[in-house]
């Protein structure tokens, strides 16, 4: 039997030129406490080249990617389901999340000083203001969202319409759930 956790690669600032600040590894998230055991960032080996390409594209604009979430264990996903019930914003735990396949990533753009660009809403705002193309946003926030969308699309990712920060492989659901990251 294939060890699915072997399909995960660790993503670090040094190896990929991105900032890593997983929201669920700390308490600054909607749960109000850490959901992940540590701040290590993992992504499926098939998604990693796209992330590398997206980081290069962002650098062409003088920006960097800041990773807010990537692989999450199915157990962590179930824990998050206790706080979010709207199916537009969280996958049914019986089907599993694409994050639990290692094929989805949540991220934003930061400037050269590491400051997040204005995206019109905070990460994990579970509301229509987080939807791509929401008409009530300032022009600068729309521009920043479209810039992130362009970078991620050029790198081979698809967006989730309801979350400006969420991108995944086009065939994300075809991958099996991965029960845990290496060493957990």
TIRO-2110 file (N, C-alpha, C; in Angstrom, 1 decimal):
// TIRO-2110
0.8, -1.2, 0.0, N, 1, A
0.0, 0.0, 0.0, CA, 1, A
0.9, 1.2, 0.0, C, 1, A
0.5, 2.2, -0.8, N, 2, A
1.3, 3.5, -0.9, CA, 2, A
1.1, 4.3, 0.3, C, 2, A
2.2, 4.8, 0.8, N, 3, A
2.2, 5.7, 2.0, CA, 3, A
1.9, 7.1, 1.4, C, 3, A
0.6, 7.6, 1.6, N, 4, A
0.2, 8.8, 1.0, CA, 4, A
0.9, 10.0, 1.6, C, 4, A
1.4, 9.9, 2.9, N, 5, A
2.1, 11.1, 3.4, CA, 5, A
3.4, 11.3, 2.7, C, 5, A
3.9, 10.3, 2.0, N, 6, A
5.1, 10.5, 1.2, CA, 6, A
4.9, 11.4, 0.0, C, 6, A
3.6, 11.6, -0.3, N, 7, A
3.3, 12.5, -1.4, CA, 7, A
3.4, 14.0, -1.0, C, 7, A
3.6, 14.2, 0.2, N, 8, A
3.7, 15.6, 0.7, CA, 8, A
5.1, 16.1, 0.7, C, 8, A
5.3, 17.3, 0.3, N, 9, A
6.6, 18.0, 0.4, CA, 9, A
6.5, 19.2, 1.4, C, 9, A
7.6, 19.4, 2.1, N, 10, A
7.5, 20.5, 3.0, CA, 10, A
7.9, 21.8, 2.3, C, 10, A
7.1, 22.8, 2.5, N, 11, A
7.3, 24.2, 1.9, CA, 11, A
7.9, 25.1, 3.0, C, 11, A
9.0, 25.7, 2.7, N, 12, A
9.6, 26.6, 3.7, CA, 12, A
10.0, 27.9, 3.0, C, 12, A
10.2, 28.9, 3.8, N, 13, A
10.6, 30.2, 3.3, CA, 13, A
11.9, 30.1, 2.5, C, 13, A
12.8, 29.3, 3.0, N, 14, A
14.1, 29.2, 2.4, CA, 14, A
14.1, 28.4, 1.1, C, 14, A
13.3, 27.3, 1.0, N, 15, A
13.2, 26.5, -0.1, CA, 15, A
12.4, 27.1, -1.3, C, 15, A
11.4, 27.9, -0.9, N, 16, A
10.4, 28.4, -2.0, CA, 16, A
10.3, 29.9, -2.1, C, 16, A
11.0, 30.6, -1.3, N, 17, A
11.0, 32.1, -1.4, CA, 17, A
9.6, 32.7, -1.0, C, 17, A
8.9, 32.0, -0.2, N, 18, A
7.5, 32.5, 0.3, CA, 18, A
7.6, 32.7, 1.8, C, 18, A
6.6, 33.5, 2.3, N, 19, A
6.4, 33.6, 3.7, CA, 19, A
5.5, 32.5, 4.1, C, 19, A
5.7, 31.9, 5.2, N, 20, A
4.9, 30.8, 5.8, CA, 20, A
4.3, 31.3, 7.1, C, 20, A
3.0, 31.4, 7.2, N, 21, A
2.4, 31.8, 8.5, CA, 21, A
1.0, 31.1, 8.5, C, 21, A
1.0, 29.8, 8.9, N, 22, A
-0.2, 29.1, 8.9, CA, 22, A
-1.1, 29.5, 10.0, C, 22, A
-2.3, 30.0, 9.6, N, 23, A
-3.2, 30.6, 10.5, CA, 23, A
-3.7, 29.6, 11.6, C, 23, A
-3.8, 28.4, 11.3, N, 24, A
-4.3, 27.4, 12.2, CA, 24, A
-3.2, 26.8, 13.1, C, 24, A
-2.0, 27.2, 13.0, N, 25, A
-0.9, 26.8, 13.8, CA, 25, A
-0.8, 27.7, 15.1, C, 25, A
-1.5, 28.8, 15.0, N, 26, A
-1.6, 29.8, 16.1, CA, 26, A
-3.0, 30.0, 16.6, C, 26, A
-3.2, 31.0, 17.3, N, 27, A
-4.5, 31.3, 17.9, CA, 27, A
-5.2, 32.4, 17.1, C, 27, A
-4.6, 33.1, 16.2, N, 28, A
-5.2, 34.2, 15.4, CA, 28, A
-6.0, 33.6, 14.2, C, 28, A
-7.1, 32.9, 14.6, N, 29, A
-8.0, 32.3, 13.6, CA, 29, A
-9.4, 32.3, 14.2, C, 29, A
-10.3, 31.8, 13.4, N, 30, A
-11.7, 31.9, 13.9, CA, 30, A
-12.0, 30.9, 15.0, C, 30, A
-11.1, 29.8, 15.1, N, 31, A
-11.3, 28.9, 16.3, CA, 31, A
-10.8, 29.5, 17.6, C, 31, A
-9.8, 30.5, 17.5, N, 32, A
-9.3, 31.2, 18.6, CA, 32, A
-8.2, 30.4, 19.4, C, 32, A
-7.8, 29.3, 18.7, N, 33, A
-6.7, 28.5, 19.3, CA, 33, A
-6.0, 27.7, 18.2, C, 33, A
-4.8, 27.1, 18.5, N, 34, A
-4.1, 26.3, 17.5, CA, 34, A
-4.9, 25.1, 17.2, C, 34, A
-5.0, 24.8, 15.9, N, 35, A
-5.6, 23.5, 15.4, CA, 35, A
-4.6, 22.6, 14.9, C, 35, A
-3.4, 23.1, 14.5, N, 36, A
-2.3, 22.3, 13.9, CA, 36, A
-1.3, 22.1, 15.0, C, 36, A
-0.6, 21.0, 15.0, N, 37, A
0.4, 20.8, 16.1, CA, 37, A
1.7, 21.7, 15.9, C, 37, A
1.9, 22.2, 14.7, N, 38, A
3.1, 23.1, 14.5, CA, 38, A
2.9, 23.9, 13.3, C, 38, A
3.8, 24.7, 12.9, N, 39, A
3.7, 25.6, 11.8, CA, 39, A
4.3, 25.1, 10.5, C, 39, A
4.6, 23.8, 10.5, N, 40, A
5.2, 23.3, 9.2, CA, 40, A
4.2, 23.2, 8.1, C, 40, A
4.6, 23.6, 6.9, N, 41, A
3.7, 23.7, 5.8, CA, 41, A
4.0, 22.6, 4.8, C, 41, A
3.0, 21.9, 4.4, N, 42, A
3.1, 20.7, 3.5, CA, 42, A
2.2, 20.9, 2.3, C, 42, A
2.6, 20.4, 1.2, N, 43, A
1.8, 20.5, -0.1, CA, 43, A
2.1, 19.2, -0.9, C, 43, A
1.1, 18.8, -1.6, N, 44, A
1.3, 17.6, -2.5, CA, 44, A
2.4, 17.8, -3.5, C, 44, A
3.1, 16.8, -3.8, N, 45, A
4.3, 16.9, -4.7, CA, 45, A
3.8, 17.4, -6.1, C, 45, A
2.5, 17.1, -6.5, N, 46, A
2.0, 17.5, -7.7, CA, 46, A
1.7, 19.0, -7.8, C, 46, A
1.4, 19.6, -6.6, N, 47, A
1.0, 21.0, -6.5, CA, 47, A
2.3, 21.9, -6.3, C, 47, A
3.3, 21.3, -5.8, N, 48, A
4.5, 22.1, -5.4, CA, 48, A
5.2, 22.8, -6.6, C, 48, A
5.3, 22.2, -7.8, N, 49, A
5.8, 23.0, -8.9, CA, 49, A
5.0, 24.2, -9.3, C, 49, A
3.7, 24.1, -9.1, N, 50, A
2.8, 25.3, -9.4, CA, 50, A
3.1, 26.4, -8.4, C, 50, A
3.3, 26.0, -7.1, N, 51, A
3.6, 27.0, -6.1, CA, 51, A
4.9, 27.7, -6.4, C, 51, A
5.9, 26.9, -6.7, N, 52, A
7.2, 27.4, -7.1, CA, 52, A
7.1, 28.4, -8.2, C, 52, A
6.3, 28.1, -9.2, N, 53, A
6.0, 29.0, -10.4, CA, 53, A
5.3, 30.3, -9.9, C, 53, A
4.3, 30.1, -9.1, N, 54, A
3.5, 31.3, -8.6, CA, 54, A
4.5, 32.2, -7.8, C, 54, A
5.4, 31.7, -7.0, N, 55, A
6.3, 32.5, -6.3, CA, 55, A
7.2, 33.3, -7.2, C, 55, A
7.6, 32.6, -8.3, N, 56, A
8.5, 33.3, -9.3, CA, 56, A
7.7, 34.4, -10.0, C, 56, A
6.4, 34.2, -10.3, N, 57, A
5.6, 35.2, -11.0, CA, 57, A
5.3, 36.4, -10.0, C, 57, A
5.1, 36.1, -8.8, N, 58, A
4.9, 37.2, -7.8, CA, 58, A
6.1, 38.0, -7.7, C, 58, A
7.3, 37.4, -7.7, N, 59, A
8.5, 38.1, -7.6, CA, 59, A
8.7, 39.1, -8.8, C, 59, A
8.2, 38.7, -10.0, N, 60, A
8.3, 39.6, -11.2, CA, 60, A
7.5, 40.9, -10.9, C, 60, A
6.6, 40.9, -10.0, N, 61, A
5.8, 42.1, -9.7, CA, 61, A
6.3, 42.8, -8.5, C, 61, A
7.4, 42.3, -7.9, N, 62, A
8.0, 42.9, -6.7, CA, 62, A
7.3, 42.4, -5.4, C, 62, A
6.5, 41.4, -5.5, N, 63, A
5.8, 40.9, -4.4, CA, 63, A
6.2, 39.5, -4.0, C, 63, A
5.7, 39.0, -2.9, N, 64, A
5.9, 37.6, -2.5, CA, 64, A
4.5, 37.0, -2.0, C, 64, A
4.5, 35.7, -2.0, N, 65, A
3.4, 34.9, -1.6, CA, 65, A
3.5, 34.7, -0.1, C, 65, A
2.4, 34.8, 0.6, N, 66, A
2.3, 34.5, 2.1, CA, 66, A
1.3, 33.3, 2.2, C, 66, A
1.8, 32.2, 2.6, N, 67, A
1.0, 31.0, 2.8, CA, 67, A
0.3, 31.0, 4.1, C, 67, A
-1.1, 30.9, 4.1, N, 68, A
-1.9, 30.9, 5.3, CA, 68, A
-2.4, 29.6, 5.7, C, 68, A
-2.5, 28.7, 4.7, N, 69, A
-3.0, 27.3, 4.9, CA, 69, A
-2.6, 26.4, 3.8, C, 69, A
-2.3, 25.2, 4.0, N, 70, A
-2.0, 24.2, 2.9, CA, 70, A
-2.5, 22.9, 3.4, C, 70, A
-1.7, 21.9, 3.4, N, 71, A
-2.2, 20.6, 3.9, CA, 71, A
-2.7, 20.7, 5.3, C, 71, A
-3.9, 20.0, 5.5, N, 72, A
-4.4, 19.9, 6.9, CA, 72, A
-4.9, 18.4, 7.0, C, 72, A
-4.7, 17.9, 8.2, N, 73, A
-5.1, 16.5, 8.4, CA, 73, A
-6.7, 16.4, 8.4, C, 73, A
-7.2, 15.3, 8.0, N, 74, A
-8.7, 15.2, 8.1, CA, 74, A
-9.2, 15.5, 9.5, C, 74, A
-8.4, 15.1, 10.5, N, 75, A
-8.8, 15.4, 11.9, CA, 75, A
-8.9, 16.9, 12.2, C, 75, A
-7.9, 17.6, 11.7, N, 76, A
-7.9, 19.1, 11.8, CA, 76, A
-9.1, 19.7, 11.0, C, 76, A
-9.4, 19.1, 9.9, N, 77, A
-10.5, 19.6, 9.1, CA, 77, A
-11.8, 19.4, 9.9, C, 77, A
-12.0, 18.3, 10.5, N, 78, A
-13.2, 18.1, 11.3, CA, 78, A
-13.3, 19.1, 12.4, C, 78, A
-12.1, 19.4, 13.0, N, 79, A
-12.1, 20.4, 14.1, CA, 79, A
-12.6, 21.7, 13.6, C, 79, A
-12.2, 22.1, 12.4, N, 80, A
-12.6, 23.4, 11.9, CA, 80, A
-14.1, 23.4, 11.6, C, 80, A
-14.6, 22.2, 11.2, N, 81, A
-16.1, 22.1, 10.9, CA, 81, A
-16.9, 22.4, 12.1, C, 81, A
-16.4, 22.4, 13.3, N, 82, A
-17.1, 22.8, 14.5, CA, 82, A
-17.4, 24.3, 14.6, C, 82, A
-16.6, 25.0, 13.8, N, 83, A
-16.7, 26.5, 13.8, CA, 83, A
-17.4, 27.1, 12.6, C, 83, A
-17.4, 26.3, 11.5, N, 84, A
-18.0, 26.8, 10.2, CA, 84, A
-19.0, 25.7, 9.8, C, 84, A
-20.2, 26.0, 9.5, N, 85, A
-21.2, 25.1, 9.0, CA, 85, A
-21.7, 25.4, 7.6, C, 85, A
-21.4, 26.6, 7.1, N, 86, A
-21.9, 27.0, 5.8, CA, 86, A
-21.1, 26.2, 4.7, C, 86, A
-21.7, 25.3, 3.9, N, 87, A
-21.0, 24.5, 2.9, CA, 87, A
-20.3, 25.3, 1.8, C, 87, A
-20.5, 26.6, 1.7, N, 88, A
-19.8, 27.4, 0.8, CA, 88, A
-18.4, 27.6, 1.2, C, 88, A
-18.1, 27.5, 2.5, N, 89, A
-16.8, 27.8, 3.1, CA, 89, A
-16.1, 26.7, 3.7, C, 89, A
-16.7, 25.5, 3.8, N, 90, A
-16.0, 24.4, 4.4, CA, 90, A
-16.5, 23.1, 3.7, C, 90, A
-15.6, 22.2, 3.4, N, 91, A
-16.0, 21.0, 2.7, CA, 91, A
-16.6, 20.0, 3.8, C, 91, A
-17.6, 19.3, 3.4, N, 92, A
-18.2, 18.2, 4.2, CA, 92, A
-17.1, 17.3, 4.6, C, 92, A
-16.9, 17.0, 5.9, N, 93, A
-15.8, 16.1, 6.3, CA, 93, A
-16.0, 14.7, 5.8, C, 93, A
-17.2, 14.3, 5.4, N, 94, A
-17.4, 12.9, 4.9, CA, 94, A
-16.8, 12.8, 3.5, C, 94, A
-16.8, 14.0, 2.7, N, 95, A
-16.1, 14.0, 1.4, CA, 95, A
-14.7, 14.3, 1.5, C, 95, A
-14.3, 15.1, 2.5, N, 96, A
-13.0, 15.5, 2.7, CA, 96, A
-12.6, 16.8, 2.0, C, 96, A
-11.7, 17.5, 2.6, N, 97, A
-11.2, 18.8, 2.0, CA, 97, A
-10.1, 18.6, 1.1, C, 97, A
-10.0, 19.4, 0.1, N, 98, A
-8.8, 19.4, -0.8, CA, 98, A
-7.6, 19.7, -0.1, C, 98, A
-7.7, 20.5, 1.0, N, 99, A
-6.5, 20.7, 1.9, CA, 99, A
-6.0, 19.4, 2.5, C, 99, A
-6.9, 18.5, 2.8, N, 100, A
-6.6, 17.2, 3.3, CA, 100, A
-6.0, 16.2, 2.3, C, 100, A
-6.0, 16.7, 1.0, N, 101, A
-5.4, 15.9, -0.1, CA, 101, A
-4.0, 16.5, -0.4, C, 101, A
-3.7, 17.7, 0.2, N, 102, A
-2.5, 18.4, -0.1, CA, 102, A
-2.5, 19.2, -1.4, C, 102, A
-3.7, 19.3, -2.0, N, 103, A
-3.9, 19.9, -3.3, CA, 103, A
-4.4, 21.3, -3.3, C, 103, A
-4.7, 21.8, -2.1, N, 104, A
-5.2, 23.2, -2.0, CA, 104, A
-4.3, 24.0, -1.1, C, 104, A
-4.3, 25.3, -1.4, N, 105, A
-3.5, 26.2, -0.6, CA, 105, A
-4.2, 27.6, -0.5, C, 105, A
-4.1, 28.2, 0.7, N, 106, A
-4.7, 29.5, 1.0, CA, 106, A
-3.5, 30.4, 1.1, C, 106, A
-3.6, 31.6, 0.4, N, 107, A
-2.5, 32.5, 0.4, CA, 107, A
-2.9, 33.9, 0.1, C, 107, A
-2.0, 34.8, 0.3, N, 108, A
-2.2, 36.2, -0.1, CA, 108, A
-0.9, 36.8, -0.7, C, 108, A
-0.9, 38.0, -1.0, N, 109, A
0.3, 38.7, -1.5, CA, 109, A
0.8, 39.7, -0.5, C, 109, A
2.2, 39.8, -0.4, N, 110, A
2.8, 40.8, 0.5, CA, 110, A
3.8, 41.6, -0.3, C, 110, A
4.1, 42.8, 0.2, N, 111, A
5.0, 43.7, -0.4, CA, 111, A
6.4, 43.3, 0.0, C, 111, A
7.4, 44.1, -0.4, N, 112, A
8.8, 43.8, -0.1, CA, 112, A
9.1, 43.8, 1.4, C, 112, A
8.3, 44.6, 2.2, N, 113, A
8.5, 44.6, 3.6, CA, 113, A
7.6, 43.5, 4.4, C, 113, A
6.9, 42.7, 3.6, N, 114, A
6.2, 41.6, 4.2, CA, 114, A
4.8, 42.0, 4.6, C, 114, A
4.3, 43.2, 4.2, N, 115, A
3.0, 43.7, 4.6, CA, 115, A
2.0, 43.1, 3.6, C, 115, A
0.9, 42.6, 4.1, N, 116, A
-0.2, 42.1, 3.2, CA, 116, A
-0.8, 43.2, 2.4, C, 116, A
-1.1, 42.8, 1.1, N, 117, A
-1.8, 43.8, 0.3, CA, 117, A
-3.3, 43.7, 0.7, C, 117, A
-4.0, 44.8, 0.5, N, 118, A
-5.4, 44.9, 0.9, CA, 118, A
-6.2, 44.1, -0.1, C, 118, A
-6.9, 43.1, 0.4, N, 119, A
-7.7, 42.2, -0.4, CA, 119, A
-9.2, 42.5, -0.2, C, 119, A
-9.5, 43.5, 0.6, N, 120, A
-10.9, 43.8, 0.8, CA, 120, A
-11.6, 43.1, 1.9, C, 120, A
-11.0, 42.0, 2.4, N, 121, A
-11.5, 41.3, 3.6, CA, 121, A
-10.3, 40.5, 4.2, C, 121, A
-10.4, 40.2, 5.4, N, 122, A
-9.4, 39.4, 6.1, CA, 122, A
-9.5, 37.9, 5.6, C, 122, A
-8.4, 37.2, 5.6, N, 123, A
-8.4, 35.8, 5.4, CA, 123, A
-9.4, 35.1, 6.3, C, 123, A
-10.2, 34.2, 5.7, N, 124, A
-11.2, 33.4, 6.4, CA, 124, A
-12.4, 34.2, 6.9, C, 124, A
-12.7, 35.3, 6.2, N, 125, A
-13.9, 36.0, 6.4, CA, 125, A
-15.0, 35.2, 5.7, C, 125, A
-15.8, 34.5, 6.4, N, 126, A
-16.8, 33.6, 5.8, CA, 126, A
-18.1, 34.4, 5.5, C, 126, A
-18.0, 35.2, 4.4, N, 127, A
-19.0, 36.1, 4.0, CA, 127, A
-18.9, 36.4, 2.5, C, 127, A
-19.9, 37.0, 1.9, N, 128, A
-19.9, 37.2, 0.5, CA, 128, A
-18.8, 38.2, 0.1, C, 128, A
-18.4, 39.1, 1.0, N, 129, A
-17.3, 40.0, 0.7, CA, 129, A
-16.0, 39.3, 0.3, C, 129, A
-15.9, 38.0, 0.7, N, 130, A
-14.7, 37.3, 0.3, CA, 130, A
-14.8, 36.6, -1.1, C, 130, A
-16.0, 36.7, -1.7, N, 131, A
-16.1, 36.1, -3.0, CA, 131, A
-15.4, 36.9, -4.1, C, 131, A
-14.8, 36.2, -5.0, N, 132, A
-14.1, 36.8, -6.2, CA, 132, A
-15.1, 37.8, -6.9, C, 132, A
-14.7, 38.9, -7.2, N, 133, A
-15.5, 39.9, -8.0, CA, 133, A
-16.6, 40.5, -7.2, C, 133, A
-16.5, 40.5, -5.8, N, 134, A
-17.5, 41.1, -5.0, CA, 134, A
-17.6, 42.6, -5.4, C, 134, A
-18.8, 43.1, -5.7, N, 135, A
-18.8, 44.5, -6.3, CA, 135, A
-18.6, 45.6, -5.3, C, 135, A
-18.7, 45.4, -4.0, N, 136, A
-18.6, 46.4, -3.0, CA, 136, A
-17.2, 46.7, -2.5, C, 136, A
-16.2, 46.2, -3.2, N, 137, A
-14.8, 46.4, -2.8, CA, 137, A
-14.2, 47.7, -3.4, C, 137, A
-13.2, 48.3, -2.7, N, 138, A
-12.5, 49.4, -3.3, CA, 138, A
-11.7, 48.9, -4.5, C, 138, A
-11.4, 49.8, -5.4, N, 139, A
-10.7, 49.4, -6.6, CA, 139, A
-9.3, 48.7, -6.3, C, 139, A
-8.6, 49.3, -5.4, N, 140, A
-7.3, 48.7, -5.0, CA, 140, A
-7.4, 47.2, -4.6, C, 140, A
-8.4, 46.9, -3.8, N, 141, A
-8.6, 45.6, -3.3, CA, 141, A
-9.0, 44.7, -4.5, C, 141, A
-9.8, 45.1, -5.4, N, 142, A
-10.2, 44.3, -6.6, CA, 142, A
-8.9, 44.1, -7.4, C, 142, A
-8.1, 45.1, -7.6, N, 143, A
-6.9, 44.9, -8.4, CA, 143, A
-6.0, 43.9, -7.7, C, 143, A
-5.8, 43.9, -6.4, N, 144, A
-5.0, 43.0, -5.7, CA, 144, A
-5.5, 41.6, -5.8, C, 144, A
-6.8, 41.4, -5.7, N, 145, A
-7.4, 40.1, -5.9, CA, 145, A
-7.2, 39.5, -7.3, C, 145, A
-7.4, 40.4, -8.3, N, 146, A
-7.1, 40.0, -9.7, CA, 146, A
-5.7, 39.7, -9.9, C, 146, A
-4.8, 40.4, -9.3, N, 147, A
-3.4, 40.1, -9.5, CA, 147, A
-3.0, 38.7, -8.9, C, 147, A
-3.5, 38.4, -7.7, N, 148, A
-3.3, 37.1, -7.1, CA, 148, A
-4.0, 36.0, -8.0, C, 148, A
-5.2, 36.3, -8.5, N, 149, A
-5.8, 35.3, -9.4, CA, 149, A
-5.0, 35.1, -10.6, C, 149, A
-4.5, 36.1, -11.2, N, 150, A
-3.7, 35.9, -12.4, CA, 150, A
-2.4, 35.2, -12.2, C, 150, A
-1.8, 35.5, -11.1, N, 151, A
-0.5, 34.7, -10.7, CA, 151, A
-0.8, 33.2, -10.6, C, 151, A
-1.9, 33.0, -9.8, N, 152, A
-2.2, 31.6, -9.5, CA, 152, A
-2.7, 30.8, -10.7, C, 152, A
-3.5, 31.5, -11.5, N, 153, A
-4.0, 30.8, -12.8, CA, 153, A
-2.8, 30.5, -13.7, C, 153, A
-1.9, 31.5, -13.9, N, 154, A
-0.7, 31.2, -14.7, CA, 154, A
0.1, 30.1, -14.2, C, 154, A
0.1, 29.9, -12.9, N, 155, A
0.9, 28.8, -12.3, CA, 155, A
0.1, 27.5, -12.3, C, 155, A
-1.1, 27.4, -12.8, N, 156, A
-1.8, 26.2, -13.0, CA, 156, A
-2.9, 25.9, -12.0, C, 156, A
-3.2, 26.8, -11.1, N, 157, A
-4.2, 26.6, -10.1, CA, 157, A
-5.6, 27.1, -10.5, C, 157, A
-6.6, 26.5, -9.8, N, 158, A
-8.0, 27.0, -10.0, CA, 158, A
-8.4, 27.7, -8.7, C, 158, A
-9.3, 28.7, -8.9, N, 159, A
-9.8, 29.4, -7.7, CA, 159, A
-11.0, 28.7, -7.1, C, 159, A
-11.3, 29.0, -5.9, N, 160, A
-12.6, 28.7, -5.3, CA, 160, A
-13.4, 30.0, -5.3, C, 160, A
-14.5, 30.1, -6.0, N, 161, A
-15.3, 31.3, -6.2, CA, 161, A
-15.5, 32.1, -4.9, C, 161, A
-15.8, 31.4, -3.8, N, 162, A
-16.2, 32.0, -2.5, CA, 162, A
-15.1, 32.5, -1.7, C, 162, A
-13.9, 32.2, -2.0, N, 163, A
-12.7, 32.6, -1.1, CA, 163, A
-11.6, 33.1, -2.0, C, 163, A
-11.3, 34.4, -1.9, N, 164, A
-10.3, 35.0, -2.7, CA, 164, A
-8.9, 34.4, -2.4, C, 164, A
-8.7, 33.8, -1.3, N, 165, A
-7.4, 33.3, -0.9, CA, 165, A
-7.2, 31.8, -1.2, C, 165, A
-8.2, 31.1, -1.7, N, 166, A
-8.1, 29.6, -1.9, CA, 166, A
-7.9, 29.3, -3.3, C, 166, A
-6.8, 28.4, -3.6, N, 167, A
-6.5, 27.9, -4.9, CA, 167, A
-6.2, 26.4, -4.8, C, 167, A
-6.4, 25.7, -5.8, N, 168, A
-6.2, 24.3, -5.8, CA, 168, A
-5.9, 23.7, -7.2, C, 168, A
-5.4, 22.5, -7.2, N, 169, A
-5.1, 21.9, -8.5, CA, 169, A
-6.4, 21.7, -9.2, C, 169, A
-6.4, 21.7, -10.6, N, 170, A
-7.7, 21.5, -11.3, CA, 170, A
-8.4, 20.2, -11.0, C, 170, A
-7.7, 19.1, -10.8, N, 171, A
-8.3, 17.8, -10.5, CA, 171, A
-8.1, 17.4, -9.1, C, 171, A
-8.2, 18.4, -8.2, N, 172, A
-7.9, 18.2, -6.8, CA, 172, A
-8.6, 17.1, -6.1, C, 172, A
-9.9, 16.9, -6.4, N, 173, A
-10.7, 15.9, -5.8, CA, 173, A
-10.3, 14.5, -6.2, C, 173, A
-9.6, 14.3, -7.3, N, 174, A
-9.2, 13.0, -7.7, CA, 174, A
-8.1, 12.4, -6.9, C, 174, A
-7.5, 13.2, -6.0, N, 175, A
-6.4, 12.7, -5.1, CA, 175, A
-7.0, 12.1, -3.9, C, 175, A
-6.3, 11.1, -3.3, N, 176, A
-6.9, 10.6, -2.0, CA, 176, A
-6.6, 11.5, -0.8, C, 176, A
-7.4, 11.3, 0.2, N, 177, A
-7.1, 12.0, 1.4, CA, 177, A
-5.8, 11.5, 2.0, C, 177, A
-5.1, 12.4, 2.7, N, 178, A
-3.8, 12.0, 3.3, CA, 178, A
-4.0, 12.1, 4.8, C, 178, A
-3.9, 11.0, 5.5, N, 179, A
-4.2, 11.0, 7.0, CA, 179, A
-3.4, 11.8, 7.8, C, 179, A
-2.1, 12.0, 7.5, N, 180, A
-1.2, 12.8, 8.3, CA, 180, A
0.1, 13.1, 7.5, C, 180, A
0.7, 14.2, 8.0, N, 181, A
2.0, 14.6, 7.3, CA, 181, A
3.1, 13.7, 7.9, C, 181, A
4.2, 13.7, 7.2, N, 182, A
5.4, 12.9, 7.6, CA, 182, A
5.8, 13.3, 9.1, C, 182, A
6.1, 12.4, 9.9, N, 183, A
6.6, 12.7, 11.2, CA, 183, A
5.5, 13.0, 12.2, C, 183, A
4.2, 13.0, 11.8, N, 184, A
3.1, 13.3, 12.8, CA, 184, A
2.6, 12.0, 13.5, C, 184, A
END
